Amino acid sequence: MEHVRDLLTAAVRRAGSEEKLGKALGYSQHAIWRARRIGRVSPEMAGKLHEWSNGFISRHDLRPDVFGKPEEAA
């Protein structure tokens, strides 16, 4: 959970704000805030973050229960 929060914080920093990240991903600022607060994202949000960051933020790290661990995906 804490790892996901750290990844989301990095994404927010890269985007400039929760609002800007939300707009880039097609979510509201509140959805980004909530994901950071609870430390969990939907599989859809994980995929969008992965694409938006060009793989810097891995969907596998965000949701290993859905996408498996990175080494398993290779």
CHARMM internal coordinates of N, CA and C (Angstrom, degrees):
IC EDIT
DIST 1 N 1 CA 1.4466
DIST 1 CA 1 C 1.5313
ANGL 1 N 1 CA 1 C 110.89
DIST 1 C 2 N 1.3097
ANGL 1 CA 1 C 2 N 117.25
DIHE 1 N 1 CA 1 C 2 N -45.31
DIST 2 N 2 CA 1.4685
ANGL 1 C 2 N 2 CA 120.28
DIHE 1 CA 1 C 2 N 2 CA -179.78
DIST 2 CA 2 C 1.5311
ANGL 2 N 2 CA 2 C 110.86
DIHE 1 C 2 N 2 CA 2 C -65.46
DIST 2 C 3 N 1.3342
ANGL 2 CA 2 C 3 N 116.47
DIHE 2 N 2 CA 2 C 3 N -35.96
DIST 3 N 3 CA 1.4617
ANGL 2 C 3 N 3 CA 120.47
DIHE 2 CA 2 C 3 N 3 CA 178.80
DIST 3 CA 3 C 1.5307
ANGL 3 N 3 CA 3 C 110.87
DIHE 2 C 3 N 3 CA 3 C -62.70
DIST 3 C 4 N 1.3090
ANGL 3 CA 3 C 4 N 116.47
DIHE 3 N 3 CA 3 C 4 N -40.56
DIST 4 N 4 CA 1.4702
ANGL 3 C 4 N 4 CA 120.74
DIHE 3 CA 3 C 4 N 4 CA 178.44
DIST 4 CA 4 C 1.5191
ANGL 4 N 4 CA 4 C 109.79
DIHE 3 C 4 N 4 CA 4 C -64.97
DIST 4 C 5 N 1.3193
ANGL 4 CA 4 C 5 N 116.97
DIHE 4 N 4 CA 4 C 5 N -41.70
DIST 5 N 5 CA 1.4701
ANGL 4 C 5 N 5 CA 120.12
DIHE 4 CA 4 C 5 N 5 CA 177.00
DIST 5 CA 5 C 1.5236
ANGL 5 N 5 CA 5 C 110.76
DIHE 4 C 5 N 5 CA 5 C -59.45
DIST 5 C 6 N 1.3313
ANGL 5 CA 5 C 6 N 116.44
DIHE 5 N 5 CA 5 C 6 N -42.57
DIST 6 N 6 CA 1.4671
ANGL 5 C 6 N 6 CA 120.35
DIHE 5 CA 5 C 6 N 6 CA 179.03
DIST 6 CA 6 C 1.5243
ANGL 6 N 6 CA 6 C 111.20
DIHE 5 C 6 N 6 CA 6 C -62.92
DIST 6 C 7 N 1.3187
ANGL 6 CA 6 C 7 N 117.07
DIHE 6 N 6 CA 6 C 7 N -41.62
DIST 7 N 7 CA 1.4630
ANGL 6 C 7 N 7 CA 120.50
DIHE 6 CA 6 C 7 N 7 CA 178.94
DIST 7 CA 7 C 1.5234
ANGL 7 N 7 CA 7 C 111.60
DIHE 6 C 7 N 7 CA 7 C -65.75
DIST 7 C 8 N 1.3152
ANGL 7 CA 7 C 8 N 116.40
DIHE 7 N 7 CA 7 C 8 N -40.78
DIST 8 N 8 CA 1.4667
ANGL 7 C 8 N 8 CA 120.01
DIHE 7 CA 7 C 8 N 8 CA 177.90
DIST 8 CA 8 C 1.5213
ANGL 8 N 8 CA 8 C 111.17
DIHE 7 C 8 N 8 CA 8 C -66.87
DIST 8 C 9 N 1.3175
ANGL 8 CA 8 C 9 N 117.19
DIHE 8 N 8 CA 8 C 9 N -38.21
DIST 9 N 9 CA 1.4648
ANGL 8 C 9 N 9 CA 120.62
DIHE 8 CA 8 C 9 N 9 CA 176.78
DIST 9 CA 9 C 1.5211
ANGL 9 N 9 CA 9 C 110.24
DIHE 8 C 9 N 9 CA 9 C -62.70
DIST 9 C 10 N 1.3269
ANGL 9 CA 9 C 10 N 117.04
DIHE 9 N 9 CA 9 C 10 N -41.02
DIST 10 N 10 CA 1.4669
ANGL 9 C 10 N 10 CA 120.49
DIHE 9 CA 9 C 10 N 10 CA 177.03
DIST 10 CA 10 C 1.5249
ANGL 10 N 10 CA 10 C 110.82
DIHE 9 C 10 N 10 CA 10 C -62.89
DIST 10 C 11 N 1.3205
ANGL 10 CA 10 C 11 N 116.83
DIHE 10 N 10 CA 10 C 11 N -39.65
DIST 11 N 11 CA 1.4665
ANGL 10 C 11 N 11 CA 120.49
DIHE 10 CA 10 C 11 N 11 CA 179.26
DIST 11 CA 11 C 1.5254
ANGL 11 N 11 CA 11 C 110.66
DIHE 10 C 11 N 11 CA 11 C -66.08
DIST 11 C 12 N 1.3240
ANGL 11 CA 11 C 12 N 116.79
DIHE 11 N 11 CA 11 C 12 N -41.37
DIST 12 N 12 CA 1.4677
ANGL 11 C 12 N 12 CA 120.59
DIHE 11 CA 11 C 12 N 12 CA 178.79
DIST 12 CA 12 C 1.5258
ANGL 12 N 12 CA 12 C 109.88
DIHE 11 C 12 N 12 CA 12 C -63.32
DIST 12 C 13 N 1.3111
ANGL 12 CA 12 C 13 N 117.08
DIHE 12 N 12 CA 12 C 13 N -43.29
DIST 13 N 13 CA 1.4724
ANGL 12 C 13 N 13 CA 120.25
DIHE 12 CA 12 C 13 N 13 CA 177.69
DIST 13 CA 13 C 1.5217
ANGL 13 N 13 CA 13 C 110.75
DIHE 12 C 13 N 13 CA 13 C -60.50
DIST 13 C 14 N 1.3148
ANGL 13 CA 13 C 14 N 116.15
DIHE 13 N 13 CA 13 C 14 N -43.29
DIST 14 N 14 CA 1.4640
ANGL 13 C 14 N 14 CA 120.55
DIHE 13 CA 13 C 14 N 14 CA -179.14
DIST 14 CA 14 C 1.5293
ANGL 14 N 14 CA 14 C 111.40
DIHE 13 C 14 N 14 CA 14 C -64.93
DIST 14 C 15 N 1.3350
ANGL 14 CA 14 C 15 N 116.45
DIHE 14 N 14 CA 14 C 15 N -38.73
DIST 15 N 15 CA 1.4667
ANGL 14 C 15 N 15 CA 120.98
DIHE 14 CA 14 C 15 N 15 CA -179.30
DIST 15 CA 15 C 1.5264
ANGL 15 N 15 CA 15 C 111.88
DIHE 14 C 15 N 15 CA 15 C -77.77
DIST 15 C 16 N 1.3181
ANGL 15 CA 15 C 16 N 116.86
DIHE 15 N 15 CA 15 C 16 N -29.60
DIST 16 N 16 CA 1.4610
ANGL 15 C 16 N 16 CA 120.99
DIHE 15 CA 15 C 16 N 16 CA -179.33
DIST 16 CA 16 C 1.5156
ANGL 16 N 16 CA 16 C 113.88
DIHE 15 C 16 N 16 CA 16 C 111.27
DIST 16 C 17 N 1.3208
ANGL 16 CA 16 C 17 N 117.59
DIHE 16 N 16 CA 16 C 17 N -26.22
DIST 17 N 17 CA 1.4629
ANGL 16 C 17 N 17 CA 121.97
DIHE 16 CA 16 C 17 N 17 CA 177.01
DIST 17 CA 17 C 1.5221
ANGL 17 N 17 CA 17 C 108.92
DIHE 16 C 17 N 17 CA 17 C -171.64
DIST 17 C 18 N 1.3277
ANGL 17 CA 17 C 18 N 115.05
DIHE 17 N 17 CA 17 C 18 N 165.01
DIST 18 N 18 CA 1.4644
ANGL 17 C 18 N 18 CA 119.26
DIHE 17 CA 17 C 18 N 18 CA 175.51
DIST 18 CA 18 C 1.5215
ANGL 18 N 18 CA 18 C 110.23
DIHE 17 C 18 N 18 CA 18 C -61.93
DIST 18 C 19 N 1.3235
ANGL 18 CA 18 C 19 N 116.53
DIHE 18 N 18 CA 18 C 19 N -38.79
DIST 19 N 19 CA 1.4635
ANGL 18 C 19 N 19 CA 120.32
DIHE 18 CA 18 C 19 N 19 CA -179.66
DIST 19 CA 19 C 1.5262
ANGL 19 N 19 CA 19 C 111.48
DIHE 18 C 19 N 19 CA 19 C -63.26
DIST 19 C 20 N 1.3306
ANGL 19 CA 19 C 20 N 116.62
DIHE 19 N 19 CA 19 C 20 N -45.09
DIST 20 N 20 CA 1.4667
ANGL 19 C 20 N 20 CA 120.00
DIHE 19 CA 19 C 20 N 20 CA 179.89
DIST 20 CA 20 C 1.5183
ANGL 20 N 20 CA 20 C 111.65
DIHE 19 C 20 N 20 CA 20 C -65.68
DIST 20 C 21 N 1.3259
ANGL 20 CA 20 C 21 N 116.57
DIHE 20 N 20 CA 20 C 21 N -39.71
DIST 21 N 21 CA 1.4669
ANGL 20 C 21 N 21 CA 119.44
DIHE 20 CA 20 C 21 N 21 CA 177.36
DIST 21 CA 21 C 1.5223
ANGL 21 N 21 CA 21 C 110.09
DIHE 20 C 21 N 21 CA 21 C -64.10
DIST 21 C 22 N 1.3148
ANGL 21 CA 21 C 22 N 115.80
DIHE 21 N 21 CA 21 C 22 N -44.88
DIST 22 N 22 CA 1.4601
ANGL 21 C 22 N 22 CA 119.60
DIHE 21 CA 21 C 22 N 22 CA 178.98
DIST 22 CA 22 C 1.5126
ANGL 22 N 22 CA 22 C 112.01
DIHE 21 C 22 N 22 CA 22 C -57.97
DIST 22 C 23 N 1.3160
ANGL 22 CA 22 C 23 N 117.10
DIHE 22 N 22 CA 22 C 23 N -45.71
DIST 23 N 23 CA 1.4657
ANGL 22 C 23 N 23 CA 120.62
DIHE 22 CA 22 C 23 N 23 CA 179.06
DIST 23 CA 23 C 1.5208
ANGL 23 N 23 CA 23 C 111.27
DIHE 22 C 23 N 23 CA 23 C -62.11
DIST 23 C 24 N 1.3266
ANGL 23 CA 23 C 24 N 116.67
DIHE 23 N 23 CA 23 C 24 N -41.26
DIST 24 N 24 CA 1.4673
ANGL 23 C 24 N 24 CA 120.56
DIHE 23 CA 23 C 24 N 24 CA -179.82
DIST 24 CA 24 C 1.5233
ANGL 24 N 24 CA 24 C 111.83
DIHE 23 C 24 N 24 CA 24 C -64.01
DIST 24 C 25 N 1.3345
ANGL 24 CA 24 C 25 N 116.20
DIHE 24 N 24 CA 24 C 25 N -31.67
DIST 25 N 25 CA 1.4638
ANGL 24 C 25 N 25 CA 120.39
DIHE 24 CA 24 C 25 N 25 CA -177.55
DIST 25 CA 25 C 1.5227
ANGL 25 N 25 CA 25 C 113.83
DIHE 24 C 25 N 25 CA 25 C -96.19
DIST 25 C 26 N 1.3368
ANGL 25 CA 25 C 26 N 116.41
DIHE 25 N 25 CA 25 C 26 N -12.22
DIST 26 N 26 CA 1.4535
ANGL 25 C 26 N 26 CA 119.89
DIHE 25 CA 25 C 26 N 26 CA -177.24
DIST 26 CA 26 C 1.5198
ANGL 26 N 26 CA 26 C 113.07
DIHE 25 C 26 N 26 CA 26 C 88.32
DIST 26 C 27 N 1.3262
ANGL 26 CA 26 C 27 N 116.81
DIHE 26 N 26 CA 26 C 27 N 26.72
DIST 27 N 27 CA 1.4599
ANGL 26 C 27 N 27 CA 122.76
DIHE 26 CA 26 C 27 N 27 CA 178.65
DIST 27 CA 27 C 1.5272
ANGL 27 N 27 CA 27 C 109.43
DIHE 26 C 27 N 27 CA 27 C -123.61
DIST 27 C 28 N 1.3123
ANGL 27 CA 27 C 28 N 115.91
DIHE 27 N 27 CA 27 C 28 N 164.21
DIST 28 N 28 CA 1.4624
ANGL 27 C 28 N 28 CA 120.42
DIHE 27 CA 27 C 28 N 28 CA 175.58
DIST 28 CA 28 C 1.5286
ANGL 28 N 28 CA 28 C 110.00
DIHE 27 C 28 N 28 CA 28 C -80.02
DIST 28 C 29 N 1.3152
ANGL 28 CA 28 C 29 N 115.07
DIHE 28 N 28 CA 28 C 29 N 162.30
DIST 29 N 29 CA 1.4693
ANGL 28 C 29 N 29 CA 120.04
DIHE 28 CA 28 C 29 N 29 CA 174.16
DIST 29 CA 29 C 1.5211
ANGL 29 N 29 CA 29 C 109.33
DIHE 28 C 29 N 29 CA 29 C -59.19
DIST 29 C 30 N 1.3227
ANGL 29 CA 29 C 30 N 116.23
DIHE 29 N 29 CA 29 C 30 N -38.46
DIST 30 N 30 CA 1.4556
ANGL 29 C 30 N 30 CA 120.31
DIHE 29 CA 29 C 30 N 30 CA -178.94
DIST 30 CA 30 C 1.5340
ANGL 30 N 30 CA 30 C 111.33
DIHE 29 C 30 N 30 CA 30 C -63.01
DIST 30 C 31 N 1.3201
ANGL 30 CA 30 C 31 N 117.90
DIHE 30 N 30 CA 30 C 31 N -38.49
DIST 31 N 31 CA 1.4673
ANGL 30 C 31 N 31 CA 121.06
DIHE 30 CA 30 C 31 N 31 CA 178.63
DIST 31 CA 31 C 1.5312
ANGL 31 N 31 CA 31 C 110.93
DIHE 30 C 31 N 31 CA 31 C -63.26
DIST 31 C 32 N 1.3306
ANGL 31 CA 31 C 32 N 116.40
DIHE 31 N 31 CA 31 C 32 N -39.42
DIST 32 N 32 CA 1.4694
ANGL 31 C 32 N 32 CA 120.17
DIHE 31 CA 31 C 32 N 32 CA 177.78
DIST 32 CA 32 C 1.5208
ANGL 32 N 32 CA 32 C 109.44
DIHE 31 C 32 N 32 CA 32 C -67.58
DIST 32 C 33 N 1.3307
ANGL 32 CA 32 C 33 N 116.93
DIHE 32 N 32 CA 32 C 33 N -45.71
DIST 33 N 33 CA 1.4615
ANGL 32 C 33 N 33 CA 121.42
DIHE 32 CA 32 C 33 N 33 CA 178.87
DIST 33 CA 33 C 1.5272
ANGL 33 N 33 CA 33 C 110.42
DIHE 32 C 33 N 33 CA 33 C -57.56
DIST 33 C 34 N 1.3300
ANGL 33 CA 33 C 34 N 116.75
DIHE 33 N 33 CA 33 C 34 N -45.34
DIST 34 N 34 CA 1.4605
ANGL 33 C 34 N 34 CA 121.25
DIHE 33 CA 33 C 34 N 34 CA -177.98
DIST 34 CA 34 C 1.5297
ANGL 34 N 34 CA 34 C 111.10
DIHE 33 C 34 N 34 CA 34 C -64.56
DIST 34 C 35 N 1.3113
ANGL 34 CA 34 C 35 N 116.78
DIHE 34 N 34 CA 34 C 35 N -42.68
DIST 35 N 35 CA 1.4694
ANGL 34 C 35 N 35 CA 120.28
DIHE 34 CA 34 C 35 N 35 CA 178.80
DIST 35 CA 35 C 1.5269
ANGL 35 N 35 CA 35 C 110.64
DIHE 34 C 35 N 35 CA 35 C -61.05
DIST 35 C 36 N 1.3316
ANGL 35 CA 35 C 36 N 116.52
DIHE 35 N 35 CA 35 C 36 N -41.79
DIST 36 N 36 CA 1.4661
ANGL 35 C 36 N 36 CA 119.88
DIHE 35 CA 35 C 36 N 36 CA 177.18
DIST 36 CA 36 C 1.5210
ANGL 36 N 36 CA 36 C 111.09
DIHE 35 C 36 N 36 CA 36 C -64.49
DIST 36 C 37 N 1.3208
ANGL 36 CA 36 C 37 N 116.34
DIHE 36 N 36 CA 36 C 37 N -41.38
DIST 37 N 37 CA 1.4572
ANGL 36 C 37 N 37 CA 121.21
DIHE 36 CA 36 C 37 N 37 CA -177.31
DIST 37 CA 37 C 1.5267
ANGL 37 N 37 CA 37 C 111.90
DIHE 36 C 37 N 37 CA 37 C -63.96
DIST 37 C 38 N 1.3368
ANGL 37 CA 37 C 38 N 116.53
DIHE 37 N 37 CA 37 C 38 N -44.50
DIST 38 N 38 CA 1.4645
ANGL 37 C 38 N 38 CA 119.02
DIHE 37 CA 37 C 38 N 38 CA -177.45
DIST 38 CA 38 C 1.5346
ANGL 38 N 38 CA 38 C 112.52
DIHE 37 C 38 N 38 CA 38 C -89.54
DIST 38 C 39 N 1.3280
ANGL 38 CA 38 C 39 N 117.16
DIHE 38 N 38 CA 38 C 39 N -14.83
DIST 39 N 39 CA 1.4601
ANGL 38 C 39 N 39 CA 120.11
DIHE 38 CA 38 C 39 N 39 CA 178.87
DIST 39 CA 39 C 1.5086
ANGL 39 N 39 CA 39 C 113.97
DIHE 38 C 39 N 39 CA 39 C 73.14
DIST 39 C 40 N 1.3248
ANGL 39 CA 39 C 40 N 115.72
DIHE 39 N 39 CA 39 C 40 N 34.12
DIST 40 N 40 CA 1.4744
ANGL 39 C 40 N 40 CA 120.19
DIHE 39 CA 39 C 40 N 40 CA -179.74
DIST 40 CA 40 C 1.5254
ANGL 40 N 40 CA 40 C 109.18
DIHE 39 C 40 N 40 CA 40 C -151.70
DIST 40 C 41 N 1.3228
ANGL 40 CA 40 C 41 N 115.54
DIHE 40 N 40 CA 40 C 41 N 141.72
DIST 41 N 41 CA 1.4620
ANGL 40 C 41 N 41 CA 121.52
DIHE 40 CA 40 C 41 N 41 CA 177.56
DIST 41 CA 41 C 1.5195
ANGL 41 N 41 CA 41 C 108.95
DIHE 40 C 41 N 41 CA 41 C -123.89
DIST 41 C 42 N 1.3031
ANGL 41 CA 41 C 42 N 116.18
DIHE 41 N 41 CA 41 C 42 N 158.39
DIST 42 N 42 CA 1.4621
ANGL 41 C 42 N 42 CA 120.71
DIHE 41 CA 41 C 42 N 42 CA 175.18
DIST 42 CA 42 C 1.5265
ANGL 42 N 42 CA 42 C 108.35
DIHE 41 C 42 N 42 CA 42 C -73.02
DIST 42 C 43 N 1.3150
ANGL 42 CA 42 C 43 N 116.89
DIHE 42 N 42 CA 42 C 43 N 160.11
DIST 43 N 43 CA 1.4654
ANGL 42 C 43 N 43 CA 118.66
DIHE 42 CA 42 C 43 N 43 CA 175.16
DIST 43 CA 43 C 1.5285
ANGL 43 N 43 CA 43 C 111.81
DIHE 42 C 43 N 43 CA 43 C -58.33
DIST 43 C 44 N 1.3279
ANGL 43 CA 43 C 44 N 116.79
DIHE 43 N 43 CA 43 C 44 N -35.91
DIST 44 N 44 CA 1.4631
ANGL 43 C 44 N 44 CA 120.41
DIHE 43 CA 43 C 44 N 44 CA 179.17
DIST 44 CA 44 C 1.5256
ANGL 44 N 44 CA 44 C 111.31
DIHE 43 C 44 N 44 CA 44 C -64.51
DIST 44 C 45 N 1.3470
ANGL 44 CA 44 C 45 N 116.07
DIHE 44 N 44 CA 44 C 45 N -44.48
DIST 45 N 45 CA 1.4585
ANGL 44 C 45 N 45 CA 119.52
DIHE 44 CA 44 C 45 N 45 CA 179.05
DIST 45 CA 45 C 1.5300
ANGL 45 N 45 CA 45 C 110.61
DIHE 44 C 45 N 45 CA 45 C -65.98
DIST 45 C 46 N 1.3197
ANGL 45 CA 45 C 46 N 116.79
DIHE 45 N 45 CA 45 C 46 N -37.42
DIST 46 N 46 CA 1.4625
ANGL 45 C 46 N 46 CA 120.31
DIHE 45 CA 45 C 46 N 46 CA 177.91
DIST 46 CA 46 C 1.5271
ANGL 46 N 46 CA 46 C 110.28
DIHE 45 C 46 N 46 CA 46 C -60.39
DIST 46 C 47 N 1.3218
ANGL 46 CA 46 C 47 N 116.62
DIHE 46 N 46 CA 46 C 47 N -43.94
DIST 47 N 47 CA 1.4637
ANGL 46 C 47 N 47 CA 120.60
DIHE 46 CA 46 C 47 N 47 CA 178.54
DIST 47 CA 47 C 1.5109
ANGL 47 N 47 CA 47 C 112.58
DIHE 46 C 47 N 47 CA 47 C -64.65
DIST 47 C 48 N 1.3169
ANGL 47 CA 47 C 48 N 116.75
DIHE 47 N 47 CA 47 C 48 N -41.14
DIST 48 N 48 CA 1.4696
ANGL 47 C 48 N 48 CA 120.30
DIHE 47 CA 47 C 48 N 48 CA 179.00
DIST 48 CA 48 C 1.5230
ANGL 48 N 48 CA 48 C 111.51
DIHE 47 C 48 N 48 CA 48 C -67.15
DIST 48 C 49 N 1.3322
ANGL 48 CA 48 C 49 N 117.26
DIHE 48 N 48 CA 48 C 49 N -39.71
DIST 49 N 49 CA 1.4662
ANGL 48 C 49 N 49 CA 120.34
DIHE 48 CA 48 C 49 N 49 CA 176.59
DIST 49 CA 49 C 1.5273
ANGL 49 N 49 CA 49 C 110.69
DIHE 48 C 49 N 49 CA 49 C -63.48
DIST 49 C 50 N 1.3168
ANGL 49 CA 49 C 50 N 116.00
DIHE 49 N 49 CA 49 C 50 N -40.55
DIST 50 N 50 CA 1.4663
ANGL 49 C 50 N 50 CA 121.31
DIHE 49 CA 49 C 50 N 50 CA 178.67
DIST 50 CA 50 C 1.5339
ANGL 50 N 50 CA 50 C 110.11
DIHE 49 C 50 N 50 CA 50 C -60.40
DIST 50 C 51 N 1.3152
ANGL 50 CA 50 C 51 N 116.70
DIHE 50 N 50 CA 50 C 51 N -48.37
DIST 51 N 51 CA 1.4673
ANGL 50 C 51 N 51 CA 121.05
DIHE 50 CA 50 C 51 N 51 CA 179.58
DIST 51 CA 51 C 1.5224
ANGL 51 N 51 CA 51 C 111.53
DIHE 50 C 51 N 51 CA 51 C -65.48
DIST 51 C 52 N 1.3354
ANGL 51 CA 51 C 52 N 117.27
DIHE 51 N 51 CA 51 C 52 N -46.87
DIST 52 N 52 CA 1.4639
ANGL 51 C 52 N 52 CA 122.29
DIHE 51 CA 51 C 52 N 52 CA -178.62
DIST 52 CA 52 C 1.5279
ANGL 52 N 52 CA 52 C 111.79
DIHE 51 C 52 N 52 CA 52 C -58.87
DIST 52 C 53 N 1.3273
ANGL 52 CA 52 C 53 N 116.71
DIHE 52 N 52 CA 52 C 53 N -38.29
DIST 53 N 53 CA 1.4664
ANGL 52 C 53 N 53 CA 120.75
DIHE 52 CA 52 C 53 N 53 CA -177.43
DIST 53 CA 53 C 1.5304
ANGL 53 N 53 CA 53 C 112.67
DIHE 52 C 53 N 53 CA 53 C -91.73
DIST 53 C 54 N 1.3191
ANGL 53 CA 53 C 54 N 117.35
DIHE 53 N 53 CA 53 C 54 N 7.48
DIST 54 N 54 CA 1.4702
ANGL 53 C 54 N 54 CA 121.92
DIHE 53 CA 53 C 54 N 54 CA -177.38
DIST 54 CA 54 C 1.5241
ANGL 54 N 54 CA 54 C 112.02
DIHE 53 C 54 N 54 CA 54 C 54.86
DIST 54 C 55 N 1.3181
ANGL 54 CA 54 C 55 N 116.16
DIHE 54 N 54 CA 54 C 55 N 37.92
DIST 55 N 55 CA 1.4597
ANGL 54 C 55 N 55 CA 121.79
DIHE 54 CA 54 C 55 N 55 CA 177.00
DIST 55 CA 55 C 1.5119
ANGL 55 N 55 CA 55 C 115.17
DIHE 54 C 55 N 55 CA 55 C 87.31
DIST 55 C 56 N 1.3357
ANGL 55 CA 55 C 56 N 117.91
DIHE 55 N 55 CA 55 C 56 N -5.14
DIST 56 N 56 CA 1.4679
ANGL 55 C 56 N 56 CA 120.74
DIHE 55 CA 55 C 56 N 56 CA 178.89
DIST 56 CA 56 C 1.5252
ANGL 56 N 56 CA 56 C 109.80
DIHE 55 C 56 N 56 CA 56 C -60.68
DIST 56 C 57 N 1.3184
ANGL 56 CA 56 C 57 N 116.27
DIHE 56 N 56 CA 56 C 57 N -41.90
DIST 57 N 57 CA 1.4546
ANGL 56 C 57 N 57 CA 121.80
DIHE 56 CA 56 C 57 N 57 CA 174.35
DIST 57 CA 57 C 1.5181
ANGL 57 N 57 CA 57 C 106.31
DIHE 56 C 57 N 57 CA 57 C -104.11
DIST 57 C 58 N 1.3039
ANGL 57 CA 57 C 58 N 115.53
DIHE 57 N 57 CA 57 C 58 N 107.32
DIST 58 N 58 CA 1.4571
ANGL 57 C 58 N 58 CA 121.37
DIHE 57 CA 57 C 58 N 58 CA -171.63
DIST 58 CA 58 C 1.5284
ANGL 58 N 58 CA 58 C 112.56
DIHE 57 C 58 N 58 CA 58 C -80.70
DIST 58 C 59 N 1.3078
ANGL 58 CA 58 C 59 N 115.83
DIHE 58 N 58 CA 58 C 59 N 133.71
DIST 59 N 59 CA 1.4645
ANGL 58 C 59 N 59 CA 120.13
DIHE 58 CA 58 C 59 N 59 CA 174.58
DIST 59 CA 59 C 1.5204
ANGL 59 N 59 CA 59 C 110.28
DIHE 58 C 59 N 59 CA 59 C -62.07
DIST 59 C 60 N 1.3270
ANGL 59 CA 59 C 60 N 116.82
DIHE 59 N 59 CA 59 C 60 N -27.79
DIST 60 N 60 CA 1.4590
ANGL 59 C 60 N 60 CA 121.82
DIHE 59 CA 59 C 60 N 60 CA 178.55
DIST 60 CA 60 C 1.5275
ANGL 60 N 60 CA 60 C 111.06
DIHE 59 C 60 N 60 CA 60 C -67.20
DIST 60 C 61 N 1.3368
ANGL 60 CA 60 C 61 N 116.58
DIHE 60 N 60 CA 60 C 61 N -37.57
DIST 61 N 61 CA 1.4638
ANGL 60 C 61 N 61 CA 120.61
DIHE 60 CA 60 C 61 N 61 CA 177.23
DIST 61 CA 61 C 1.5219
ANGL 61 N 61 CA 61 C 111.41
DIHE 60 C 61 N 61 CA 61 C -72.53
DIST 61 C 62 N 1.3242
ANGL 61 CA 61 C 62 N 116.47
DIHE 61 N 61 CA 61 C 62 N -35.11
DIST 62 N 62 CA 1.4587
ANGL 61 C 62 N 62 CA 120.77
DIHE 61 CA 61 C 62 N 62 CA -178.89
DIST 62 CA 62 C 1.5219
ANGL 62 N 62 CA 62 C 112.27
DIHE 61 C 62 N 62 CA 62 C -74.41
DIST 62 C 63 N 1.3253
ANGL 62 CA 62 C 63 N 117.70
DIHE 62 N 62 CA 62 C 63 N -38.64
DIST 63 N 63 CA 1.4717
ANGL 62 C 63 N 63 CA 122.10
DIHE 62 CA 62 C 63 N 63 CA -176.90
DIST 63 CA 63 C 1.5288
ANGL 63 N 63 CA 63 C 111.19
DIHE 62 C 63 N 63 CA 63 C -139.87
DIST 63 C 64 N 1.3433
ANGL 63 CA 63 C 64 N 117.79
DIHE 63 N 63 CA 63 C 64 N 68.74
DIST 64 N 64 CA 1.4674
ANGL 63 C 64 N 64 CA 119.25
DIHE 63 CA 63 C 64 N 64 CA 179.19
DIST 64 CA 64 C 1.5301
ANGL 64 N 64 CA 64 C 112.62
DIHE 63 C 64 N 64 CA 64 C -63.69
DIST 64 C 65 N 1.3402
ANGL 64 CA 64 C 65 N 117.02
DIHE 64 N 64 CA 64 C 65 N -21.43
DIST 65 N 65 CA 1.4615
ANGL 64 C 65 N 65 CA 120.10
DIHE 64 CA 64 C 65 N 65 CA 178.55
DIST 65 CA 65 C 1.5277
ANGL 65 N 65 CA 65 C 111.58
DIHE 64 C 65 N 65 CA 65 C -69.09
DIST 65 C 66 N 1.3218
ANGL 65 CA 65 C 66 N 116.60
DIHE 65 N 65 CA 65 C 66 N -24.62
DIST 66 N 66 CA 1.4648
ANGL 65 C 66 N 66 CA 121.28
DIHE 65 CA 65 C 66 N 66 CA -179.35
DIST 66 CA 66 C 1.5284
ANGL 66 N 66 CA 66 C 110.80
DIHE 65 C 66 N 66 CA 66 C -101.95
DIST 66 C 67 N 1.3361
ANGL 66 CA 66 C 67 N 116.02
DIHE 66 N 66 CA 66 C 67 N -46.16
DIST 67 N 67 CA 1.4700
ANGL 66 C 67 N 67 CA 120.89
DIHE 66 CA 66 C 67 N 67 CA -172.35
DIST 67 CA 67 C 1.5273
ANGL 67 N 67 CA 67 C 113.76
DIHE 66 C 67 N 67 CA 67 C -99.93
DIST 67 C 68 N 1.3259
ANGL 67 CA 67 C 68 N 118.45
DIHE 67 N 67 CA 67 C 68 N -3.62
DIST 68 N 68 CA 1.4518
ANGL 67 C 68 N 68 CA 121.05
DIHE 67 CA 67 C 68 N 68 CA -177.12
DIST 68 CA 68 C 1.5159
ANGL 68 N 68 CA 68 C 110.72
DIHE 67 C 68 N 68 CA 68 C 77.18
DIST 68 C 69 N 1.2919
ANGL 68 CA 68 C 69 N 116.06
DIHE 68 N 68 CA 68 C 69 N 173.93
DIST 69 N 69 CA 1.4526
ANGL 68 C 69 N 69 CA 121.21
DIHE 68 CA 68 C 69 N 69 CA 177.77
DIST 69 CA 69 C 1.5243
ANGL 69 N 69 CA 69 C 108.78
DIHE 68 C 69 N 69 CA 69 C -79.34
DIST 69 C 70 N 1.3527
ANGL 69 CA 69 C 70 N 118.27
DIHE 69 N 69 CA 69 C 70 N 153.76
DIST 70 N 70 CA 1.4773
ANGL 69 C 70 N 70 CA 120.43
DIHE 69 CA 69 C 70 N 70 CA -175.92
DIST 70 CA 70 C 1.5305
ANGL 70 N 70 CA 70 C 113.49
DIHE 69 C 70 N 70 CA 70 C -53.40
DIST 70 C 71 N 1.3203
ANGL 70 CA 70 C 71 N 118.47
DIHE 70 N 70 CA 70 C 71 N -41.85
DIST 71 N 71 CA 1.4645
ANGL 70 C 71 N 71 CA 119.57
DIHE 70 CA 70 C 71 N 71 CA -177.83
DIST 71 CA 71 C 1.5269
ANGL 71 N 71 CA 71 C 111.64
DIHE 70 C 71 N 71 CA 71 C -68.81
DIST 71 C 72 N 1.3303
ANGL 71 CA 71 C 72 N 117.82
DIHE 71 N 71 CA 71 C 72 N -25.95
DIST 72 N 72 CA 1.4590
ANGL 71 C 72 N 72 CA 120.87
DIHE 71 CA 71 C 72 N 72 CA 177.27
DIST 72 CA 72 C 1.5188
ANGL 72 N 72 CA 72 C 111.56
DIHE 71 C 72 N 72 CA 72 C -74.53
DIST 72 C 73 N 1.3248
ANGL 72 CA 72 C 73 N 116.57
DIHE 72 N 72 CA 72 C 73 N -26.64
DIST 73 N 73 CA 1.4659
ANGL 72 C 73 N 73 CA 121.27
DIHE 72 CA 72 C 73 N 73 CA -176.87
DIST 73 CA 73 C 1.5199
ANGL 73 N 73 CA 73 C 112.64
DIHE 72 C 73 N 73 CA 73 C -78.03
DIST 73 C 74 N 1.3143
ANGL 73 CA 73 C 74 N 116.65
DIHE 73 N 73 CA 73 C 74 N -22.03
DIST 74 N 74 CA 1.4647
ANGL 73 C 74 N 74 CA 119.92
DIHE 73 CA 73 C 74 N 74 CA -176.79
DIST 74 CA 74 C 1.4979
ANGL 74 N 74 CA 74 C 112.82
DIHE 73 C 74 N 74 CA 74 C -71.85
END
COOR INIT
IC SEED 1 N 1 CA 1 C
IC BUILD
